[in-house]
Amino acid sequence: MKIGMLTGLWFVADGATLIKSLRRAAALGFRYVDIHGVFHGGPAHLKPGERLTVKSEMKALVDLGHMALAREGPEELARVGDAIVHAHFSDHKPFMHTNQVIGTGFTRTKDYLDELRRMGIDQRVKRFGYDELVISFELGVPGNRIGDPEDWVKRSIQHIQQIAPDMTLA
């Protein structure tokens, strides 16, 4: 499995464009990124020329929702295992959609990763044309004041690599 990044963090933190967000993620070593369409990456936000620029910068993937907020434990992954092609790391306060630094909330991230491994998820996604599952960070919510988004990302990477040392950015 690999670690990816959602682009919306930089938009929330300082109004960065999609292209600037993609480049900031790349500067941190991310090879896999998701376009955060609601903030700055959806068709309504991009002119035709910007869409071509984005296409030349990346390949986008599909999303898997927030299981922890829905009170769905790792065992629930088996029900959707054959359809999973992508996932997000997100962490929250109980009953609140906070998208905080991974490892600082109540999400049982290690348990979800263990279940995905048990299911052989990297083998399963091959039939969709992917080499392995990519899980992107989803950090920051509208209205938050994020002084240093790179710090949020670095602390999230550190937590994931502590609980899953085999996961890398590239």
NORDATA-V679702 format. One record per pair of residues at least 12 apart in sequence whose C-alpha atoms are under 10 Angstrom apart, sorted by the first residue. I is the first residue (numbers start at 1). J is the second residue. If there is no record, write none. Layout:
# NORDATA-V679702
i=I j=J
i=I j=J
This chain:
# NORDATA-V679702
i=1 j=113
i=1 j=116
i=1 j=117
i=1 j=121
i=1 j=122
i=1 j=131
i=1 j=132
i=1 j=133
i=1 j=134
i=1 j=135
i=1 j=164
i=1 j=166
i=1 j=167
i=1 j=168
i=1 j=169
i=2 j=30
i=2 j=31
i=2 j=32
i=2 j=122
i=2 j=131
i=2 j=132
i=2 j=133
i=2 j=134
i=2 j=135
i=2 j=136
i=2 j=166
i=2 j=167
i=2 j=168
i=2 j=169
i=2 j=170
i=3 j=30
i=3 j=31
i=3 j=32
i=3 j=33
i=3 j=87
i=3 j=88
i=3 j=89
i=3 j=133
i=3 j=134
i=3 j=135
i=3 j=136
i=3 j=137
i=3 j=157
i=3 j=160
i=3 j=161
i=3 j=167
i=3 j=168
i=3 j=169
i=3 j=170
i=4 j=25
i=4 j=29
i=4 j=30
i=4 j=31
i=4 j=32
i=4 j=33
i=4 j=34
i=4 j=86
i=4 j=87
i=4 j=88
i=4 j=89
i=4 j=133
i=4 j=134
i=4 j=135
i=4 j=136
i=4 j=137
i=4 j=138
i=4 j=157
i=4 j=168
i=4 j=169
i=4 j=170
i=5 j=21
i=5 j=22
i=5 j=25
i=5 j=26
i=5 j=28
i=5 j=30
i=5 j=31
i=5 j=32
i=5 j=33
i=5 j=34
i=5 j=35
i=5 j=36
i=5 j=88
i=5 j=89
i=5 j=134
i=5 j=135
i=5 j=136
i=5 j=137
i=5 j=138
i=5 j=139
i=5 j=153
i=5 j=169
i=6 j=21
i=6 j=22
i=6 j=25
i=6 j=32
i=6 j=33
i=6 j=34
i=6 j=35
i=6 j=36
i=6 j=37
i=6 j=88
i=6 j=89
i=6 j=135
i=6 j=136
i=6 j=137
i=6 j=138
i=6 j=139
i=6 j=140
i=7 j=19
i=7 j=20
i=7 j=21
i=7 j=22
i=7 j=23
i=7 j=24
i=7 j=25
i=7 j=33
i=7 j=34
i=7 j=35
i=7 j=36
i=7 j=37
i=7 j=39
i=7 j=40
i=7 j=41
i=7 j=136
i=7 j=137
i=7 j=138
i=7 j=139
i=8 j=21
i=8 j=22
i=8 j=34
i=8 j=35
i=8 j=36
i=8 j=37
i=8 j=38
i=8 j=39
i=8 j=40
i=8 j=41
i=8 j=138
i=8 j=139
i=8 j=140
i=8 j=141
i=8 j=142
i=9 j=21
i=9 j=25
i=9 j=36
i=9 j=39
i=9 j=99
i=9 j=137
i=9 j=138
i=9 j=139
i=9 j=140
i=9 j=141
i=9 j=142
i=9 j=144
i=9 j=146
i=9 j=149
i=9 j=150
i=9 j=152
i=9 j=153
i=10 j=22
i=10 j=24
i=10 j=25
i=10 j=39
i=10 j=139
i=10 j=140
i=10 j=146
i=10 j=148
i=10 j=149
i=10 j=150
i=11 j=36
i=11 j=39
i=11 j=40
i=11 j=140
i=11 j=142
i=11 j=149
i=12 j=39
i=12 j=40
i=12 j=139
i=12 j=140
i=12 j=141
i=12 j=142
i=12 j=143
i=12 j=144
i=12 j=145
i=12 j=146
i=12 j=149
i=13 j=140
i=13 j=141
i=13 j=142
i=13 j=143
i=13 j=144
i=13 j=145
i=13 j=146
i=13 j=147
i=13 j=148
i=13 j=149
i=14 j=145
i=14 j=146
i=14 j=147
i=14 j=148
i=14 j=149
i=15 j=39
i=15 j=40
i=16 j=39
i=16 j=40
i=17 j=39
i=17 j=40
i=17 j=41
i=17 j=45
i=17 j=46
i=18 j=35
i=18 j=36
i=18 j=37
i=18 j=39
i=18 j=40
i=18 j=41
i=18 j=42
i=18 j=45
i=18 j=46
i=18 j=50
i=18 j=51
i=18 j=53
i=18 j=54
i=19 j=35
i=19 j=40
i=19 j=41
i=19 j=50
i=19 j=51
i=19 j=53
i=19 j=54
i=19 j=57
i=21 j=33
i=21 j=35
i=21 j=36
i=21 j=40
i=22 j=34
i=22 j=35
i=22 j=54
i=22 j=57
i=22 j=58
i=23 j=57
i=24 j=150
i=25 j=150
i=25 j=153
i=26 j=57
i=26 j=169
i=28 j=150
i=28 j=153
i=28 j=154
i=28 j=169
i=29 j=168
i=29 j=169
i=29 j=170
i=30 j=136
i=30 j=168
i=30 j=169
i=30 j=170
i=31 j=58
i=31 j=59
i=31 j=134
i=31 j=168
i=31 j=169
i=31 j=170
i=32 j=58
i=32 j=59
i=32 j=60
i=32 j=61
i=32 j=134
i=32 j=135
i=32 j=136
i=32 j=169
i=32 j=170
i=33 j=58
i=33 j=59
i=33 j=60
i=33 j=61
i=33 j=134
i=33 j=135
i=33 j=136
i=33 j=137
i=34 j=58
i=34 j=59
i=34 j=60
i=34 j=61
i=34 j=62
i=34 j=63
i=34 j=86
i=34 j=88
i=34 j=135
i=34 j=136
i=34 j=137
i=34 j=138
i=35 j=54
i=35 j=58
i=35 j=59
i=35 j=60
i=35 j=61
i=35 j=62
i=36 j=138
i=39 j=142
i=41 j=54
i=61 j=85
i=61 j=86
i=61 j=87
i=61 j=130
i=61 j=134
i=61 j=135
i=61 j=136
i=62 j=84
i=62 j=85
i=62 j=86
i=62 j=87
i=62 j=88
i=62 j=134
i=63 j=84
i=63 j=85
i=63 j=86
i=63 j=87
i=63 j=88
i=63 j=135
i=63 j=136
i=64 j=80
i=64 j=83
i=64 j=84
i=64 j=85
i=64 j=86
i=64 j=87
i=64 j=88
i=64 j=89
i=64 j=135
i=64 j=136
i=65 j=86
i=65 j=87
i=65 j=88
i=65 j=89
i=65 j=90
i=66 j=87
i=66 j=88
i=66 j=89
i=66 j=90
i=66 j=91
i=66 j=92
i=66 j=97
i=66 j=99
i=66 j=107
i=66 j=138
i=67 j=88
i=67 j=90
i=67 j=107
i=67 j=108
i=67 j=112
i=68 j=90
i=68 j=91
i=68 j=92
i=68 j=94
i=68 j=95
i=68 j=97
i=68 j=106
i=68 j=107
i=68 j=108
i=68 j=109
i=68 j=112
i=69 j=90
i=69 j=91
i=69 j=92
i=69 j=93
i=69 j=94
i=69 j=95
i=69 j=96
i=69 j=97
i=69 j=106
i=69 j=107
i=70 j=95
i=71 j=94
i=71 j=95
i=71 j=107
i=73 j=107
i=73 j=108
i=73 j=111
i=73 j=112
i=73 j=115
i=74 j=108
i=74 j=109
i=74 j=110
i=74 j=111
i=74 j=112
i=74 j=113
i=74 j=114
i=74 j=115
i=74 j=116
i=75 j=111
i=75 j=112
i=75 j=115
i=75 j=116
i=76 j=112
i=76 j=115
i=77 j=112
i=77 j=115
i=77 j=116
i=77 j=119
i=78 j=115
i=78 j=116
i=78 j=118
i=78 j=119
i=81 j=116
i=81 j=119
i=81 j=120
i=81 j=121
i=81 j=124
i=81 j=125
i=82 j=119
i=82 j=121
i=82 j=124
i=82 j=125
i=82 j=127
i=83 j=124
i=83 j=125
i=83 j=128
i=84 j=116
i=84 j=121
i=84 j=124
i=84 j=125
i=84 j=128
i=84 j=133
i=85 j=121
i=85 j=122
i=85 j=124
i=85 j=125
i=85 j=126
i=85 j=127
i=85 j=128
i=85 j=129
i=85 j=130
i=85 j=132
i=85 j=133
i=85 j=134
i=85 j=135
i=86 j=125
i=86 j=130
i=86 j=132
i=86 j=133
i=86 j=134
i=86 j=135
i=86 j=136
i=87 j=133
i=87 j=134
i=87 j=135
i=87 j=136
i=87 j=137
i=87 j=138
i=88 j=134
i=88 j=135
i=88 j=136
i=88 j=137
i=88 j=138
i=88 j=139
i=89 j=101
i=89 j=102
i=89 j=103
i=89 j=107
i=89 j=109
i=89 j=112
i=89 j=113
i=89 j=135
i=89 j=136
i=89 j=137
i=89 j=138
i=89 j=139
i=89 j=156
i=89 j=160
i=90 j=102
i=90 j=103
i=90 j=105
i=90 j=106
i=90 j=107
i=90 j=109
i=90 j=135
i=90 j=136
i=90 j=137
i=90 j=138
i=90 j=139
i=90 j=140
i=90 j=156
i=91 j=103
i=91 j=104
i=91 j=105
i=91 j=106
i=91 j=107
i=91 j=108
i=91 j=109
i=91 j=137
i=91 j=138
i=91 j=139
i=91 j=140
i=91 j=156
i=92 j=104
i=92 j=105
i=92 j=106
i=92 j=107
i=92 j=139
i=93 j=105
i=93 j=106
i=93 j=107
i=94 j=106
i=94 j=107
i=97 j=140
i=97 j=141
i=98 j=138
i=98 j=139
i=98 j=140
i=98 j=141
i=98 j=142
i=98 j=144
i=99 j=137
i=99 j=138
i=99 j=139
i=99 j=140
i=99 j=141
i=99 j=142
i=99 j=144
i=100 j=137
i=100 j=138
i=100 j=139
i=100 j=140
i=100 j=141
i=100 j=144
i=100 j=152
i=100 j=156
i=101 j=137
i=101 j=138
i=101 j=139
i=101 j=140
i=101 j=149
i=101 j=151
i=101 j=152
i=101 j=153
i=101 j=154
i=101 j=155
i=101 j=156
i=101 j=157
i=101 j=159
i=102 j=137
i=102 j=138
i=102 j=139
i=102 j=152
i=102 j=153
i=102 j=154
i=102 j=155
i=102 j=156
i=102 j=157
i=102 j=158
i=102 j=159
i=102 j=160
i=103 j=155
i=103 j=156
i=103 j=157
i=103 j=158
i=103 j=159
i=103 j=160
i=103 j=163
i=104 j=155
i=104 j=156
i=104 j=159
i=109 j=159
i=109 j=160
i=109 j=163
i=109 j=164
i=110 j=159
i=110 j=160
i=110 j=162
i=110 j=163
i=110 j=164
i=111 j=163
i=113 j=135
i=113 j=160
i=113 j=163
i=113 j=164
i=114 j=163
i=114 j=164
i=116 j=133
i=121 j=133
i=122 j=134
i=134 j=167
i=134 j=168
i=134 j=169
i=135 j=167
i=135 j=169
i=136 j=169
i=137 j=153
i=137 j=156
i=137 j=157
i=138 j=153
i=139 j=152
i=139 j=153
i=139 j=156
i=140 j=152
i=157 j=169
